[in-house]
Amino acid sequence: MIHILQIYFLLFITYAFLGWCIEVVLKYIQFKRFINRGFLIGPWLPIYGWGALLITILLQKYNSDPVVLFFLGMVVCSILEYSTSYILEKIFRARWWDYSTKKFNINGRICLDTMIPFGIGGVLINCYINPILFSIYQGMNNTVLNVIVLIILFIFLIDNIVSFNVLSLVRKDNKLLEKDNTEEMSKKVIEKIKNSGFLQRRLLFAYPDFKHIGVILGKKSRKARIKFIEQSEKYTNKQKQIMNATEEKVKKIEEKYKKKIEKTIKKSNKKIIRISEKNDIRKK
């Protein structure tokens, strides 16, 4: 059991490192400079490691059908990316990647541009890369394997502790969230990070599209306010139309009843005059 866990841990670290390499290369092509991607200081991105482990453990039985493996790989990794984005946003009150500007996105957390590579990655991992890695790690001497796993695990844990302490800077200013000027929030958080140490400043290079959660909430609240104003204006206009229509109806009804009342009064007056005239004649 321990031996299997050690192999899975090395798989996790290997794919986390490969994911880091892919991200670094892509960002180098985009920005023409080296960017150390990810929350952690070391050369690894845990989300890639977790994704590869989920594909390895959950989708092994579909290795004989690459098409099914492709689509299931898309689904598994997309759920992982979406849930990771949501959890990190709730913990650190910041959006670390945002696909809102891309087509076919879901809440800006995942999009079709990333889902397709997930499917391709699932096929490559289970059909081509895993067999090579399993043969290497399973062929290792137990003592060597134990030493390598312990050293990497120790470094990885220290990296996580230090990095999460650095990230805690992002969620310190909770008062900023009460303000409505959300662009200012993001600027203040970024300035605060810039004025901090090297490890904090690294976050801005790792995530150039960093957005304080207040920016996203602010945009949503502004849109909500605009919708509310539009709806209230429509409602008031409808109310005015209804009031005008009811006033016109009331006037028409009043006019009808006035005429009827006037007629009845005239008739009653005539009757009274006739009766009085008859009474006068009798008295005479």
Phi, psi and omega per residue, in radians:
M1 nan -0.815 3.132
I2 -1.104 -0.683 3.139
H3 -1.079 -0.724 3.121
I4 -1.137 -0.763 3.113
L5 -1.078 -0.678 3.100
Q6 -1.102 -0.740 3.129
I7 -1.142 -0.735 3.112
Y8 -1.143 -0.630 3.093
F9 -1.119 -0.757 3.098
L10 -1.130 -0.628 3.045
L11 -1.083 -0.781 3.124
F12 -1.007 -0.870 -3.118
I13 -1.133 -0.711 -3.130
T14 -1.063 -0.841 -3.119
Y15 -1.267 -0.536 3.050
A16 -1.123 -0.669 3.096
F17 -1.212 -0.768 3.123
L18 -1.086 -0.700 3.084
G19 -1.091 -0.724 3.094
W20 -1.063 -0.759 3.127
C21 -1.067 -0.761 3.133
I22 -1.078 -0.813 -3.132
E23 -1.098 -0.729 -3.133
V24 -1.103 -0.761 3.133
V25 -1.112 -0.795 -3.134
L26 -1.100 -0.731 3.136
K27 -1.253 -0.531 3.070
Y28 -1.149 -0.714 3.092
I29 -1.119 -0.674 -3.091
Q30 -1.304 -0.813 -3.015
F31 -1.878 -0.065 3.106
K32 1.076 0.567 3.080
R33 -2.757 2.800 3.140
F34 -1.309 2.291 3.087
I35 -2.272 2.143 3.105
N36 -1.398 1.733 -3.030
R37 -1.322 2.624 3.013
G38 1.766 2.939 3.121
F39 -1.293 -0.590 -3.022
L40 -1.461 2.725 -3.108
I41 -1.331 -0.664 -3.107
G42 -1.237 2.970 -3.094
P43 -1.446 1.188 3.093
W44 -2.729 2.543 3.071
L45 -2.094 1.805 -3.036
P46 -0.974 -0.541 -3.097
I47 -1.072 -0.579 3.083
Y48 -1.232 -0.683 3.112
G49 -1.109 -0.784 3.116
W50 -1.134 -0.724 3.117
G51 -1.056 -0.791 3.128
A52 -1.119 -0.691 3.115
L53 -1.138 -0.740 3.118
L54 -1.084 -0.748 3.103
I55 -1.110 -0.746 -3.134
T56 -1.094 -0.821 -3.044
I57 -1.364 -0.767 -3.012
L58 -1.481 -0.513 -2.956
L59 -1.965 0.262 -3.132
Q60 -1.039 -0.653 -3.062
K61 -1.235 -0.170 3.135
Y62 -1.784 0.200 -3.105
N63 -1.049 -0.491 -3.116
S64 -1.367 -0.202 -3.138
D65 -2.165 1.582 -3.073
P66 -1.059 -0.533 -3.126
V67 -1.168 -0.850 3.100
V68 -1.091 -0.722 3.126
L69 -1.066 -0.692 3.126
F70 -1.054 -0.893 -3.083
F71 -1.230 -0.677 3.095
L72 -1.184 -0.612 3.052
G73 -1.081 -0.704 3.060
M74 -1.032 -0.826 -3.066
V75 -1.143 -0.865 -3.083
V76 -1.055 -0.849 -3.081
C77 -1.250 -0.568 3.106
S78 -1.176 -0.720 3.072
I79 -1.084 -0.731 3.116
L80 -1.094 -0.808 -3.120
E81 -1.135 -0.743 3.140
Y82 -1.096 -0.855 -3.114
S83 -1.142 -0.634 3.094
T84 -1.110 -0.793 3.112
S85 -1.055 -0.759 -3.123
Y86 -1.134 -0.809 -3.103
I87 -1.141 -0.788 3.137
L88 -1.096 -0.640 3.123
E89 -1.139 -0.701 3.140
K90 -1.226 -0.650 -3.100
I91 -1.303 -0.880 -2.994
F92 -1.795 -0.029 3.134
R93 0.930 0.765 3.124
A94 -2.590 2.563 3.070
R95 -1.774 2.003 -3.007
W96 -1.576 -0.409 2.954
W97 -2.501 2.586 -3.026
D98 -2.519 2.037 -3.134
Y99 -1.799 0.392 -3.055
S100 -1.056 -0.532 -3.104
T101 -1.430 -0.196 -3.113
K102 -1.602 2.675 3.139
K103 -1.268 2.683 3.071
F104 0.974 0.836 3.072
N105 -1.819 2.747 3.075
I106 -2.048 1.855 3.139
N107 0.974 0.399 3.124
G108 1.282 0.061 -3.068
R109 -1.617 -0.656 3.087
I110 -2.364 2.756 3.092
C111 -2.629 2.959 -3.075
L112 -1.131 -0.550 3.141
D113 -1.063 -0.534 3.130
T114 -1.657 -0.462 -3.092
M115 -1.185 -0.683 -3.132
I116 -1.108 -0.831 3.051
P117 -1.033 -0.553 3.081
F118 -1.059 -0.766 3.131
G119 -1.116 -0.752 3.102
I120 -1.108 -0.742 3.118
G121 -1.062 -0.672 3.111
G122 -1.054 -0.739 3.119
V123 -1.168 -0.782 -3.131
L124 -1.106 -0.736 -3.107
I125 -1.093 -0.961 -3.014
N126 -1.327 -0.569 -3.037
C127 -1.619 -0.473 -2.987
Y128 -2.179 -0.817 -3.015
I129 -1.430 -0.795 -3.097
N130 -0.992 -0.765 3.124
P131 -0.994 -0.664 3.130
I132 -1.194 -0.820 -3.093
L133 -1.163 -0.729 3.116
F134 -1.071 -0.716 3.136
S135 -1.143 -0.630 3.129
I136 -1.218 -0.888 -3.048
Y137 -1.235 -0.656 3.113
Q138 -1.228 -0.410 3.121
G139 -1.498 -0.037 -3.132
M140 -1.284 2.620 3.003
N141 -1.177 2.443 -3.074
N142 -1.028 -0.689 3.141
T143 -1.143 -0.802 3.115
V144 -1.072 -0.760 3.141
L145 -1.071 -0.774 3.133
N146 -1.070 -0.781 -3.119
V147 -1.129 -0.811 -3.126
I148 -1.078 -0.805 -3.124
V149 -1.096 -0.774 -3.120
L150 -1.119 -0.752 -3.139
I151 -1.114 -0.846 -3.119
I152 -1.142 -0.711 3.132
L153 -1.091 -0.736 3.132
F154 -1.087 -0.830 -3.141
I155 -1.103 -0.735 -3.112
F156 -1.114 -0.748 3.135
L157 -1.151 -0.762 3.099
I158 -1.061 -0.767 3.113
D159 -1.010 -0.784 3.140
N160 -1.099 -0.751 -3.129
I161 -1.095 -0.855 -3.117
V162 -1.117 -0.792 -3.073
S163 -1.148 -0.675 3.130
F164 -1.231 -0.536 3.017
N165 -1.143 -0.669 3.089
V166 -1.140 -0.765 -3.103
L167 -1.174 -0.400 3.139
S168 -1.082 -0.344 3.092
L169 -1.060 -0.585 -3.060
V170 -1.133 -0.574 -3.041
R171 -1.839 0.265 -3.108
K172 -1.223 -0.795 -3.032
D173 -1.496 1.373 3.125
N174 -1.251 -0.405 -3.138
K175 -1.122 -0.526 -3.141
L176 -1.050 -0.510 -3.080
L177 -1.203 -0.361 -3.124
E178 -1.344 -0.325 -3.113
K179 -1.360 2.722 -3.122
D180 -1.623 -0.445 -3.126
N181 -1.339 1.473 -2.964
T182 -1.276 -0.469 3.089
E183 -1.110 -0.649 3.108
E184 -1.131 -0.627 3.108
M185 -1.005 -0.894 -3.095
S186 -1.058 -0.747 -3.139
K187 -1.092 -0.725 -3.117
K188 -1.156 -0.722 3.110
V189 -1.111 -0.766 -3.139
I190 -1.108 -0.747 3.106
E191 -1.085 -0.686 3.134
K192 -1.104 -0.729 3.111
I193 -1.139 -0.733 -3.131
K194 -1.077 -0.640 -3.119
N195 -1.405 -0.067 -3.142
S196 -1.593 -2.873 -3.074
G197 -1.301 -3.118 -3.091
F198 -1.068 -0.713 -3.085
L199 -1.141 -0.638 3.091
Q200 -1.217 -0.754 -3.124
R201 -1.107 -0.491 -3.130
R202 -1.052 -0.523 -3.133
L203 -1.042 -0.679 -3.122
L204 -1.182 -0.583 3.073
F205 -1.305 -0.631 -3.127
A206 -1.216 -0.593 -3.126
Y207 -2.255 1.438 -3.132
P208 -1.107 -0.421 -3.121
D209 -1.640 0.367 -3.129
F210 -0.959 2.340 3.064
K211 -2.362 2.225 3.012
H212 -1.124 2.497 -3.072
I213 -1.015 -0.477 3.115
G214 -1.052 -0.567 3.118
V215 -1.085 -0.792 -3.112
I216 -1.196 -0.785 3.141
L217 -1.119 -0.679 -3.140
G218 -1.095 -0.761 3.115
K219 -1.081 -0.736 3.136
K220 -1.134 -0.733 -3.107
S221 -1.171 -0.655 3.089
R222 -1.106 -0.770 3.098
K223 -1.076 -0.706 3.141
A224 -1.122 -0.726 3.120
R225 -1.112 -0.741 3.129
I226 -1.073 -0.788 3.113
K227 -1.066 -0.743 -3.134
F228 -1.089 -0.751 3.128
I229 -1.098 -0.785 3.132
E230 -1.068 -0.777 -3.135
Q231 -1.144 -0.697 3.138
S232 -1.159 -0.656 3.083
E233 -1.108 -0.767 3.092
K234 -1.062 -0.725 -3.125
Y235 -1.129 -0.759 3.135
T236 -1.144 -0.681 3.095
N237 -1.085 -0.740 3.113
K238 -1.128 -0.709 3.110
Q239 -1.050 -0.758 3.124
K240 -1.082 -0.773 3.121
Q241 -1.053 -0.758 3.128
I242 -1.120 -0.751 -3.138
M243 -1.090 -0.780 3.130
N244 -1.085 -0.761 3.142
A245 -1.106 -0.737 3.135
T246 -1.170 -0.670 3.098
E247 -1.081 -0.754 3.122
E248 -1.090 -0.744 3.124
K249 -1.108 -0.745 3.126
V250 -1.078 -0.721 3.120
K251 -1.088 -0.777 3.123
K252 -1.078 -0.748 3.128
I253 -1.123 -0.746 3.127
E254 -1.064 -0.755 3.133
E255 -1.081 -0.754 3.125
K256 -1.076 -0.829 -3.100
Y257 -1.208 -0.561 3.081
K258 -1.090 -0.793 3.135
K259 -1.085 -0.772 3.130
K260 -1.098 -0.763 3.139
I261 -1.094 -0.764 3.131
E262 -1.061 -0.733 3.115
K263 -1.086 -0.812 3.139
T264 -1.122 -0.640 3.109
I265 -1.142 -0.767 3.123
K266 -1.061 -0.787 3.126
K267 -1.070 -0.782 -3.141
S268 -1.128 -0.641 3.099
N269 -1.120 -0.771 3.114
K270 -1.049 -0.763 3.129
K271 -1.085 -0.740 3.140
I272 -1.088 -0.745 -3.139
I273 -1.101 -0.770 3.129
R274 -1.066 -0.807 -3.129
I275 -1.084 -0.759 3.137
S276 -1.119 -0.679 3.112
E277 -1.111 -0.758 3.114
K278 -1.066 -0.745 3.133
N279 -1.102 -0.690 3.124
D280 -1.126 -0.725 -3.123
I281 -1.136 -0.724 3.121
R282 -1.089 -0.734 -3.136
K283 -1.093 -0.618 -3.120
K284 -1.253 nan nan
